Amino acid sequence: MKDQNWKNNSVKQTLKDIPDATIFGDGDAFKLISKIYSVSEGWVEITKALQVDGLGCVLQVQTQQRNQSPPNDNYVISDSLQWIPGVRIKEFKDENSRIVNRKLVAIGQ
């Protein structure tokens, strides 16, 4: 089994890097807020948000950890969802208009 590719941050990048990936619907509906991972240690922590315009966001937090005992080809996954009313996703862009950061802020900010 090939190790997971945790470097991708968008559907476009995933489809480019993983030839057999398939997408249905809006694969980028949840926007990446933060991600930290270690390929060598086999873990990743991801926070994503789905904005419901004018109401708030669904926040998803996921942690994956590769089994450290043989066989090392399976993962423990923890996934949680939380509704956060009154917030929206704010994007921060660099001088080339590329998104470099996102965070949740109060609606109206």
VOLUMDREN-352189 format. One record per atom (N, C-alpha, C, O): residue number from 0; residue in one letter; atom name; x, y, z. Coordinates in pm, whole numbers. Example, Ala and Ser with C-alpha at 12.3 -4.5 7.8 and 13.67 -1.06 7.14 Angstrom:
+-----+----+----+--------+--------+--------+
|   i | aa | at |      u |      v |      w |
+-----+----+----+--------+--------+--------+
|   0 |  A |  N |   1319 |   -569 |    780 |
|   0 |  A | CA |   1230 |   -450 |    780 |
|   0 |  A |  C |   1320 |   -330 |    780 |
|   0 |  A |  O |   1424 |   -332 |    846 |
|   1 |  S |  N |   1285 |   -225 |    708 |
|   1 |  S | CA |   1367 |   -106 |    714 |
|   1 |  S |  C |   1290 |      3 |    787 |
|   1 |  S |  O |   1341 |    114 |    804 |
+-----+----+----+--------+--------+--------+
//
This chain:
+-----+----+----+--------+--------+--------+
|   i | aa | at |      u |      v |      w |
+-----+----+----+--------+--------+--------+
|   0 |  M |  N |     85 |   -119 |      0 |
|   0 |  M | CA |      0 |      0 |      0 |
|   0 |  M |  C |     89 |    124 |      0 |
|   0 |  M |  O |    182 |    135 |     79 |
|   1 |  K |  N |     59 |    217 |    -88 |
|   1 |  K | CA |    135 |    341 |    -99 |
|   1 |  K |  C |     93 |    437 |     14 |
|   1 |  K |  O |    -24 |    443 |     50 |
|   2 |  D |  N |    191 |    511 |     68 |
|   2 |  D | CA |    159 |    611 |    171 |
|   2 |  D |  C |     65 |    716 |    113 |
|   2 |  D |  O |     66 |    744 |     -6 |
|   3 |  Q |  N |    -16 |    773 |    201 |
|   3 |  Q | CA |   -109 |    877 |    160 |
|   3 |  Q |  C |    -32 |   1002 |    116 |
|   3 |  Q |  O |     77 |   1030 |    165 |
|   4 |  N |  N |    -91 |   1076 |     23 |
|   4 |  N | CA |    -34 |   1203 |    -22 |
|   4 |  N |  C |   -105 |   1314 |     54 |
|   4 |  N |  O |   -219 |   1348 |     23 |
|   5 |  W |  N |    -39 |   1370 |    154 |
|   5 |  W | CA |    -98 |   1475 |    236 |
|   5 |  W |  C |    -60 |   1614 |    190 |
|   5 |  W |  O |    -99 |   1713 |    253 |
|   6 |  K |  N |     16 |   1625 |     82 |
|   6 |  K | CA |     65 |   1755 |     38 |
|   6 |  K |  C |    -40 |   1835 |    -37 |
|   6 |  K |  O |    -30 |   1958 |    -44 |
|   7 |  N |  N |   -140 |   1769 |    -95 |
|   7 |  N | CA |   -239 |   1839 |   -176 |
|   7 |  N |  C |   -335 |   1921 |    -90 |
|   7 |  N |  O |   -377 |   1878 |     17 |
|   8 |  N |  N |   -368 |   2041 |   -140 |
|   8 |  N | CA |   -457 |   2132 |    -66 |
|   8 |  N |  C |   -581 |   2172 |   -145 |
|   8 |  N |  O |   -660 |   2253 |    -99 |
|   9 |  S |  N |   -599 |   2114 |   -265 |
|   9 |  S | CA |   -716 |   2147 |   -346 |
|   9 |  S |  C |   -748 |   2030 |   -436 |
|   9 |  S |  O |   -665 |   1942 |   -458 |
|  10 |  V |  N |   -871 |   2029 |   -488 |
|  10 |  V | CA |   -911 |   1924 |   -581 |
|  10 |  V |  C |   -826 |   1929 |   -707 |
|  10 |  V |  O |   -783 |   1825 |   -757 |
|  11 |  K |  N |   -800 |   2049 |   -759 |
|  11 |  K | CA |   -719 |   2064 |   -880 |
|  11 |  K |  C |   -582 |   1999 |   -862 |
|  11 |  K |  O |   -535 |   1926 |   -949 |
|  12 |  Q |  N |   -518 |   2026 |   -749 |
|  12 |  Q | CA |   -386 |   1970 |   -721 |
|  12 |  Q |  C |   -395 |   1819 |   -702 |
|  12 |  Q |  O |   -307 |   1746 |   -748 |
|  13 |  T |  N |   -499 |   1772 |   -636 |
|  13 |  T | CA |   -517 |   1628 |   -614 |
|  13 |  T |  C |   -532 |   1555 |   -746 |
|  13 |  T |  O |   -467 |   1452 |   -768 |
|  14 |  L |  N |   -617 |   1605 |   -835 |
|  14 |  L | CA |   -639 |   1541 |   -965 |
|  14 |  L |  C |   -510 |   1539 |  -1048 |
|  14 |  L |  O |   -489 |   1447 |  -1127 |
|  15 |  K |  N |   -426 |   1640 |  -1032 |
|  15 |  K | CA |   -299 |   1644 |  -1103 |
|  15 |  K |  C |   -201 |   1539 |  -1048 |
|  15 |  K |  O |   -132 |   1473 |  -1125 |
|  16 |  D |  N |   -196 |   1525 |   -916 |
|  16 |  D | CA |    -95 |   1440 |   -852 |
|  16 |  D |  C |   -136 |   1294 |   -834 |
|  16 |  D |  O |    -51 |   1207 |   -822 |
|  17 |  I |  N |   -267 |   1268 |   -832 |
|  17 |  I | CA |   -315 |   1132 |   -805 |
|  17 |  I |  C |   -402 |   1090 |   -923 |
|  17 |  I |  O |   -520 |   1124 |   -928 |
|  18 |  P |  N |   -345 |   1015 |  -1019 |
|  18 |  P | CA |   -413 |    985 |  -1144 |
|  18 |  P |  C |   -549 |    915 |  -1130 |
|  18 |  P |  O |   -637 |    936 |  -1213 |
|  19 |  D |  N |   -566 |    833 |  -1028 |
|  19 |  D | CA |   -693 |    760 |  -1017 |
|  19 |  D |  C |   -794 |    827 |   -923 |
|  19 |  D |  O |   -895 |    766 |   -889 |
|  20 |  A |  N |   -767 |    951 |   -880 |
|  20 |  A | CA |   -862 |   1023 |   -795 |
|  20 |  A |  C |   -984 |   1062 |   -876 |
|  20 |  A |  O |   -972 |   1104 |   -991 |
|  21 |  T |  N |  -1102 |   1048 |   -817 |
|  21 |  T | CA |  -1225 |   1090 |   -882 |
|  21 |  T |  C |  -1301 |   1182 |   -788 |
|  21 |  T |  O |  -1292 |   1168 |   -666 |
|  22 |  I |  N |  -1375 |   1276 |   -844 |
|  22 |  I | CA |  -1446 |   1376 |   -765 |
|  22 |  I |  C |  -1592 |   1378 |   -809 |
|  22 |  I |  O |  -1621 |   1370 |   -928 |
|  23 |  F |  N |  -1683 |   1388 |   -713 |
|  23 |  F | CA |  -1824 |   1413 |   -742 |
|  23 |  F |  C |  -1864 |   1538 |   -666 |
|  23 |  F |  O |  -1830 |   1551 |   -548 |
|  24 |  G |  N |  -1934 |   1628 |   -729 |
|  24 |  G | CA |  -1977 |   1750 |   -662 |
|  24 |  G |  C |  -1862 |   1848 |   -644 |
|  24 |  G |  O |  -1762 |   1842 |   -716 |
|  25 |  D |  N |  -1878 |   1936 |   -548 |
|  25 |  D | CA |  -1777 |   2039 |   -520 |
|  25 |  D |  C |  -1678 |   1986 |   -418 |
|  25 |  D |  O |  -1701 |   1995 |   -297 |
|  26 |  G |  N |  -1569 |   1930 |   -467 |
|  26 |  G | CA |  -1468 |   1874 |   -378 |
|  26 |  G |  C |  -1397 |   1977 |   -293 |
|  26 |  G |  O |  -1329 |   1942 |   -197 |
|  27 |  D |  N |  -1411 |   2104 |   -329 |
|  27 |  D | CA |  -1350 |   2212 |   -251 |
|  27 |  D |  C |  -1453 |   2288 |   -168 |
|  27 |  D |  O |  -1427 |   2402 |   -128 |
|  28 |  A |  N |  -1569 |   2227 |   -141 |
|  28 |  A | CA |  -1672 |   2294 |    -61 |
|  28 |  A |  C |  -1620 |   2326 |     79 |
|  28 |  A |  O |  -1643 |   2435 |    132 |
|  29 |  F |  N |  -1548 |   2230 |    139 |
|  29 |  F | CA |  -1482 |   2256 |    266 |
|  29 |  F |  C |  -1350 |   2324 |    234 |
|  29 |  F |  O |  -1270 |   2271 |    157 |
|  30 |  K |  N |  -1326 |   2440 |    293 |
|  30 |  K | CA |  -1204 |   2516 |    268 |
|  30 |  K |  C |  -1101 |   2483 |    376 |
|  30 |  K |  O |  -1132 |   2480 |    495 |
|  31 |  L |  N |   -979 |   2459 |    332 |
|  31 |  L | CA |   -870 |   2428 |    424 |
|  31 |  L |  C |   -838 |   2550 |    510 |
|  31 |  L |  O |   -812 |   2658 |    459 |
|  32 |  I |  N |   -842 |   2532 |    641 |
|  32 |  I | CA |   -806 |   2638 |    735 |
|  32 |  I |  C |   -661 |   2617 |    780 |
|  32 |  I |  O |   -582 |   2712 |    782 |
|  33 |  S |  N |   -627 |   2494 |    817 |
|  33 |  S | CA |   -490 |   2464 |    856 |
|  33 |  S |  C |   -460 |   2316 |    837 |
|  33 |  S |  O |   -550 |   2232 |    840 |
|  34 |  K |  N |   -333 |   2287 |    818 |
|  34 |  K | CA |   -289 |   2149 |    805 |
|  34 |  K |  C |   -145 |   2140 |    851 |
|  34 |  K |  O |    -63 |   2226 |    818 |
|  35 |  I |  N |   -115 |   2037 |    926 |
|  35 |  I | CA |     23 |   2006 |    966 |
|  35 |  I |  C |     38 |   1856 |    953 |
|  35 |  I |  O |    -51 |   1781 |    992 |
|  36 |  Y |  N |    152 |   1811 |    898 |
|  36 |  Y | CA |    170 |   1668 |    879 |
|  36 |  Y |  C |    317 |   1632 |    879 |
|  36 |  Y |  O |    404 |   1716 |    859 |
|  37 |  S |  N |    342 |   1502 |    902 |
|  37 |  S | CA |    476 |   1447 |    892 |
|  37 |  S |  C |    466 |   1317 |    814 |
|  37 |  S |  O |    405 |   1221 |    860 |
|  38 |  V |  N |    525 |   1314 |    695 |
|  38 |  V | CA |    525 |   1192 |    614 |
|  38 |  V |  C |    608 |   1085 |    684 |
|  38 |  V |  O |    568 |    969 |    689 |
|  39 |  S |  N |    724 |   1123 |    739 |
|  39 |  S | CA |    812 |   1023 |    800 |
|  39 |  S |  C |    750 |    960 |    925 |
|  39 |  S |  O |    774 |    843 |    953 |
|  40 |  E |  N |    673 |   1037 |   1000 |
|  40 |  E | CA |    609 |    982 |   1120 |
|  40 |  E |  C |    467 |    933 |   1092 |
|  40 |  E |  O |    408 |    865 |   1176 |
|  41 |  G |  N |    412 |    966 |    977 |
|  41 |  G | CA |    283 |    913 |    937 |
|  41 |  G |  C |    163 |    973 |   1007 |
|  41 |  G |  O |     71 |    900 |   1044 |
|  42 |  W |  N |    161 |   1104 |   1026 |
|  42 |  W | CA |     45 |   1167 |   1090 |
|  42 |  W |  C |      9 |   1296 |   1019 |
|  42 |  W |  O |     93 |   1359 |    954 |
|  43 |  V |  N |   -117 |   1334 |   1032 |
|  43 |  V | CA |   -166 |   1459 |    975 |
|  43 |  V |  C |   -280 |   1511 |   1063 |
|  43 |  V |  O |   -361 |   1434 |   1113 |
|  44 |  E |  N |   -285 |   1642 |   1080 |
|  44 |  E | CA |   -395 |   1710 |   1148 |
|  44 |  E |  C |   -447 |   1818 |   1053 |
|  44 |  E |  O |   -371 |   1903 |   1007 |
|  45 |  I |  N |   -578 |   1812 |   1023 |
|  45 |  I | CA |   -639 |   1901 |    924 |
|  45 |  I |  C |   -761 |   1969 |    984 |
|  45 |  I |  O |   -842 |   1904 |   1051 |
|  46 |  T |  N |   -774 |   2099 |    961 |
|  46 |  T | CA |   -894 |   2172 |    999 |
|  46 |  T |  C |   -952 |   2236 |    873 |
|  46 |  T |  O |   -881 |   2306 |    801 |
|  47 |  K |  N |  -1082 |   2210 |    846 |
|  47 |  K | CA |  -1150 |   2263 |    729 |
|  47 |  K |  C |  -1283 |   2324 |    774 |
|  47 |  K |  O |  -1337 |   2288 |    879 |
|  48 |  A |  N |  -1335 |   2415 |    693 |
|  48 |  A | CA |  -1463 |   2477 |    724 |
|  48 |  A |  C |  -1550 |   2484 |    599 |
|  48 |  A |  O |  -1500 |   2505 |    488 |
|  49 |  L |  N |  -1680 |   2466 |    620 |
|  49 |  L | CA |  -1780 |   2480 |    515 |
|  49 |  L |  C |  -1868 |   2598 |    554 |
|  49 |  L |  O |  -1937 |   2595 |    655 |
|  50 |  Q |  N |  -1864 |   2703 |    471 |
|  50 |  Q | CA |  -1939 |   2825 |    501 |
|  50 |  Q |  C |  -2083 |   2812 |    454 |
|  50 |  Q |  O |  -2109 |   2772 |    340 |
|  51 |  V |  N |  -2177 |   2846 |    541 |
|  51 |  V | CA |  -2318 |   2859 |    506 |
|  51 |  V |  C |  -2345 |   3008 |    511 |
|  51 |  V |  O |  -2362 |   3067 |    618 |
|  52 |  D |  N |  -2350 |   3070 |    394 |
|  52 |  D | CA |  -2354 |   3216 |    383 |
|  52 |  D |  C |  -2459 |   3279 |    475 |
|  52 |  D |  O |  -2576 |   3241 |    475 |
|  53 |  G |  N |  -2413 |   3378 |    552 |
|  53 |  G | CA |  -2501 |   3454 |    640 |
|  53 |  G |  C |  -2539 |   3386 |    769 |
|  53 |  G |  O |  -2604 |   3447 |    854 |
|  54 |  L |  N |  -2500 |   3259 |    787 |
|  54 |  L | CA |  -2540 |   3186 |    907 |
|  54 |  L |  C |  -2422 |   3142 |    994 |
|  54 |  L |  O |  -2426 |   3158 |   1116 |
|  55 |  G |  N |  -2318 |   3087 |    932 |
|  55 |  G | CA |  -2205 |   3036 |   1008 |
|  55 |  G |  C |  -2127 |   2934 |    928 |
|  55 |  G |  O |  -2136 |   2929 |    805 |
|  56 |  C |  N |  -2052 |   2852 |    999 |
|  56 |  C | CA |  -1967 |   2752 |    935 |
|  56 |  C |  C |  -1975 |   2619 |   1008 |
|  56 |  C |  O |  -1993 |   2613 |   1130 |
|  57 |  V |  N |  -1960 |   2512 |    931 |
|  57 |  V | CA |  -1938 |   2380 |    987 |
|  57 |  V |  C |  -1787 |   2363 |    991 |
|  57 |  V |  O |  -1720 |   2379 |    888 |
|  58 |  L |  N |  -1733 |   2331 |   1107 |
|  58 |  L | CA |  -1589 |   2312 |   1123 |
|  58 |  L |  C |  -1561 |   2163 |   1134 |
|  58 |  L |  O |  -1626 |   2094 |   1212 |
|  59 |  Q |  N |  -1466 |   2114 |   1056 |
|  59 |  Q | CA |  -1425 |   1974 |   1060 |
|  59 |  Q |  C |  -1280 |   1967 |   1103 |
|  59 |  Q |  O |  -1194 |   2036 |   1048 |
|  60 |  V |  N |  -1253 |   1886 |   1202 |
|  60 |  V | CA |  -1117 |   1862 |   1249 |
|  60 |  V |  C |  -1089 |   1714 |   1234 |
|  60 |  V |  O |  -1166 |   1631 |   1282 |
|  61 |  Q |  N |   -979 |   1680 |   1167 |
|  61 |  Q | CA |   -945 |   1541 |   1142 |
|  61 |  Q |  C |   -800 |   1516 |   1178 |
|  61 |  Q |  O |   -712 |   1597 |   1147 |
|  62 |  T |  N |   -776 |   1404 |   1245 |
|  62 |  T | CA |   -641 |   1360 |   1276 |
|  62 |  T |  C |   -625 |   1217 |   1225 |
|  62 |  T |  O |   -712 |   1132 |   1248 |
|  63 |  Q |  N |   -516 |   1191 |   1156 |
|  63 |  Q | CA |   -484 |   1056 |   1111 |
|  63 |  Q |  C |   -345 |   1021 |   1162 |
|  63 |  Q |  O |   -254 |   1104 |   1160 |
|  64 |  Q |  N |   -330 |    897 |   1209 |
|  64 |  Q | CA |   -201 |    849 |   1258 |
|  64 |  Q |  C |   -177 |    710 |   1203 |
|  64 |  Q |  O |   -258 |    619 |   1222 |
|  65 |  R |  N |    -65 |    692 |   1133 |
|  65 |  R | CA |    -30 |    560 |   1081 |
|  65 |  R |  C |      6 |    468 |   1196 |
|  65 |  R |  O |     71 |    510 |   1292 |
|  66 |  N |  N |    -38 |    343 |   1187 |
|  66 |  N | CA |     -5 |    242 |   1287 |
|  66 |  N |  C |    147 |    226 |   1291 |
|  66 |  N |  O |    210 |    205 |   1187 |
|  67 |  Q |  N |    206 |    236 |   1408 |
|  67 |  Q | CA |    351 |    227 |   1421 |
|  67 |  Q |  C |    401 |     84 |   1440 |
|  67 |  Q |  O |    522 |     60 |   1441 |
|  68 |  S |  N |    308 |    -12 |   1457 |
|  68 |  S | CA |    346 |   -152 |   1472 |
|  68 |  S |  C |    315 |   -225 |   1342 |
|  68 |  S |  O |    218 |   -192 |   1274 |
|  69 |  P |  N |    398 |   -324 |   1305 |
|  69 |  P | CA |    369 |   -398 |   1181 |
|  69 |  P |  C |    233 |   -465 |   1187 |
|  69 |  P |  O |    194 |   -513 |   1294 |
|  70 |  P |  N |    157 |   -469 |   1077 |
|  70 |  P | CA |    190 |   -401 |    951 |
|  70 |  P |  C |    160 |   -252 |    961 |
|  70 |  P |  O |     60 |   -212 |   1020 |
|  71 |  N |  N |    246 |   -171 |    903 |
|  71 |  N | CA |    234 |    -26 |    913 |
|  71 |  N |  C |    150 |     32 |    799 |
|  71 |  N |  O |    177 |    144 |    755 |
|  72 |  D |  N |     50 |    -39 |    753 |
|  72 |  D | CA |    -27 |      8 |    639 |
|  72 |  D |  C |   -171 |     46 |    676 |
|  72 |  D |  O |   -257 |     55 |    588 |
|  73 |  N |  N |   -197 |     68 |    803 |
|  73 |  N | CA |   -331 |    112 |    839 |
|  73 |  N |  C |   -321 |    236 |    928 |
|  73 |  N |  O |   -215 |    266 |    984 |
|  74 |  Y |  N |   -433 |    306 |    940 |
|  74 |  Y | CA |   -435 |    434 |   1009 |
|  74 |  Y |  C |   -546 |    438 |   1113 |
|  74 |  Y |  O |   -650 |    374 |   1097 |
|  75 |  V |  N |   -523 |    513 |   1218 |
|  75 |  V | CA |   -627 |    548 |   1313 |
|  75 |  V |  C |   -674 |    687 |   1274 |
|  75 |  V |  O |   -593 |    777 |   1252 |
|  76 |  I |  N |   -805 |    705 |   1264 |
|  76 |  I | CA |   -861 |    833 |   1219 |
|  76 |  I |  C |   -960 |    885 |   1322 |
|  76 |  I |  O |  -1046 |    811 |   1370 |
|  77 |  S |  N |   -946 |   1012 |   1355 |
|  77 |  S | CA |  -1042 |   1080 |   1441 |
|  77 |  S |  C |  -1098 |   1197 |   1362 |
|  77 |  S |  O |  -1023 |   1275 |   1303 |
|  78 |  D |  N |  -1230 |   1208 |   1360 |
|  78 |  D | CA |  -1296 |   1311 |   1280 |
|  78 |  D |  C |  -1407 |   1372 |   1363 |
|  78 |  D |  O |  -1486 |   1299 |   1424 |
|  79 |  S |  N |  -1415 |   1504 |   1365 |
|  79 |  S | CA |  -1524 |   1568 |   1439 |
|  79 |  S |  C |  -1578 |   1686 |   1359 |
|  79 |  S |  O |  -1505 |   1751 |   1284 |
|  80 |  L |  N |  -1708 |   1713 |   1378 |
|  80 |  L | CA |  -1775 |   1826 |   1314 |
|  80 |  L |  C |  -1840 |   1912 |   1421 |
|  80 |  L |  O |  -1891 |   1861 |   1521 |
|  81 |  Q |  N |  -1837 |   2043 |   1400 |
|  81 |  Q | CA |  -1899 |   2136 |   1495 |
|  81 |  Q |  C |  -1961 |   2251 |   1416 |
|  81 |  Q |  O |  -1898 |   2306 |   1326 |
|  82 |  W |  N |  -2085 |   2287 |   1450 |
|  82 |  W | CA |  -2150 |   2402 |   1390 |
|  82 |  W |  C |  -2109 |   2526 |   1469 |
|  82 |  W |  O |  -2121 |   2528 |   1592 |
|  83 |  I |  N |  -2060 |   2629 |   1399 |
|  83 |  I | CA |  -2021 |   2753 |   1464 |
|  83 |  I |  C |  -2103 |   2866 |   1402 |
|  83 |  I |  O |  -2074 |   2910 |   1291 |
|  84 |  P |  N |  -2207 |   2913 |   1474 |
|  84 |  P | CA |  -2291 |   3018 |   1418 |
|  84 |  P |  C |  -2221 |   3154 |   1421 |
|  84 |  P |  O |  -2134 |   3179 |   1505 |
|  85 |  G |  N |  -2261 |   3241 |   1327 |
|  85 |  G | CA |  -2213 |   3380 |   1329 |
|  85 |  G |  C |  -2073 |   3403 |   1281 |
|  85 |  G |  O |  -2017 |   3510 |   1306 |
|  86 |  V |  N |  -2012 |   3305 |   1213 |
|  86 |  V | CA |  -1877 |   3324 |   1159 |
|  86 |  V |  C |  -1876 |   3298 |   1010 |
|  86 |  V |  O |  -1968 |   3237 |    955 |
|  87 |  R |  N |  -1771 |   3345 |    946 |
|  87 |  R | CA |  -1748 |   3321 |    804 |
|  87 |  R |  C |  -1600 |   3294 |    784 |
|  87 |  R |  O |  -1518 |   3316 |    874 |
|  88 |  I |  N |  -1565 |   3248 |    664 |
|  88 |  I | CA |  -1426 |   3223 |    630 |
|  88 |  I |  C |  -1368 |   3349 |    568 |
|  88 |  I |  O |  -1421 |   3402 |    471 |
|  89 |  K |  N |  -1258 |   3397 |    626 |
|  89 |  K | CA |  -1186 |   3512 |    568 |
|  89 |  K |  C |  -1058 |   3460 |    505 |
|  89 |  K |  O |   -982 |   3385 |    567 |
|  90 |  E |  N |  -1034 |   3501 |    380 |
|  90 |  E | CA |   -914 |   3459 |    308 |
|  90 |  E |  C |   -813 |   3573 |    302 |
|  90 |  E |  O |   -850 |   3689 |    287 |
|  91 |  F |  N |   -687 |   3537 |    315 |
|  91 |  F | CA |   -577 |   3633 |    306 |
|  91 |  F |  C |   -494 |   3597 |    184 |
|  91 |  F |  O |   -459 |   3481 |    163 |
|  92 |  K |  N |   -463 |   3698 |    102 |
|  92 |  K | CA |   -392 |   3674 |    -24 |
|  92 |  K |  C |   -258 |   3748 |    -24 |
|  92 |  K |  O |   -241 |   3849 |     43 |
|  93 |  D |  N |   -163 |   3693 |   -103 |
|  93 |  D | CA |    -34 |   3758 |   -119 |
|  93 |  D |  C |    -41 |   3860 |   -232 |
|  93 |  D |  O |   -149 |   3884 |   -288 |
|  94 |  E |  N |     72 |   3918 |   -266 |
|  94 |  E | CA |     76 |   4022 |   -369 |
|  94 |  E |  C |     39 |   3970 |   -508 |
|  94 |  E |  O |     11 |   4049 |   -598 |
|  95 |  N |  N |     38 |   3836 |   -526 |
|  95 |  N | CA |     -1 |   3775 |   -654 |
|  95 |  N |  C |   -144 |   3720 |   -650 |
|  95 |  N |  O |   -184 |   3644 |   -738 |
|  96 |  S |  N |   -220 |   3760 |   -549 |
|  96 |  S | CA |   -360 |   3720 |   -531 |
|  96 |  S |  C |   -377 |   3570 |   -503 |
|  96 |  S |  O |   -486 |   3516 |   -524 |
|  97 |  R |  N |   -271 |   3505 |   -457 |
|  97 |  R | CA |   -282 |   3364 |   -416 |
|  97 |  R |  C |   -323 |   3360 |   -270 |
|  97 |  R |  O |   -273 |   3436 |   -188 |
|  98 |  I |  N |   -416 |   3269 |   -239 |
|  98 |  I | CA |   -459 |   3254 |   -100 |
|  98 |  I |  C |   -344 |   3193 |    -20 |
|  98 |  I |  O |   -292 |   3087 |    -55 |
|  99 |  V |  N |   -305 |   3261 |     88 |
|  99 |  V | CA |   -195 |   3214 |    171 |
|  99 |  V |  C |   -241 |   3176 |    312 |
|  99 |  V |  O |   -166 |   3115 |    388 |
| 100 |  N |  N |   -364 |   3213 |    347 |
| 100 |  N | CA |   -415 |   3182 |    481 |
| 100 |  N |  C |   -567 |   3199 |    482 |
| 100 |  N |  O |   -623 |   3274 |    403 |
| 101 |  R |  N |   -630 |   3128 |    572 |
| 101 |  R | CA |   -773 |   3145 |    596 |
| 101 |  R |  C |   -795 |   3135 |    746 |
| 101 |  R |  O |   -722 |   3066 |    817 |
| 102 |  K |  N |   -898 |   3206 |    793 |
| 102 |  K | CA |   -939 |   3190 |    933 |
| 102 |  K |  C |  -1086 |   3224 |    945 |
| 102 |  K |  O |  -1144 |   3287 |    857 |
| 103 |  L |  N |  -1146 |   3182 |   1055 |
| 103 |  L | CA |  -1285 |   3214 |   1081 |
| 103 |  L |  C |  -1294 |   3345 |   1154 |
| 103 |  L |  O |  -1223 |   3369 |   1252 |
| 104 |  V |  N |  -1382 |   3431 |   1106 |
| 104 |  V | CA |  -1404 |   3562 |   1169 |
| 104 |  V |  C |  -1554 |   3584 |   1183 |
| 104 |  V |  O |  -1633 |   3515 |   1119 |
| 105 |  A |  N |  -1593 |   3678 |   1266 |
| 105 |  A | CA |  -1734 |   3710 |   1284 |
| 105 |  A |  C |  -1793 |   3761 |   1153 |
| 105 |  A |  O |  -1727 |   3834 |   1079 |
| 106 |  I |  N |  -1919 |   3722 |   1125 |
| 106 |  I | CA |  -1987 |   3775 |   1008 |
| 106 |  I |  C |  -1991 |   3927 |   1022 |
| 106 |  I |  O |  -2024 |   3978 |   1129 |
| 107 |  G |  N |  -1958 |   3999 |    916 |
| 107 |  G | CA |  -1955 |   4144 |    920 |
| 107 |  G |  C |  -1813 |   4199 |    930 |
| 107 |  G |  O |  -1791 |   4318 |    908 |
| 108 |  Q |  N |  -1718 |   4114 |    961 |
| 108 |  Q | CA |  -1577 |   4158 |    963 |
| 108 |  Q |  C |  -1516 |   4140 |    827 |
| 108 |  Q |  O |  -1398 |   4172 |    808 |
+-----+----+----+--------+--------+--------+
//
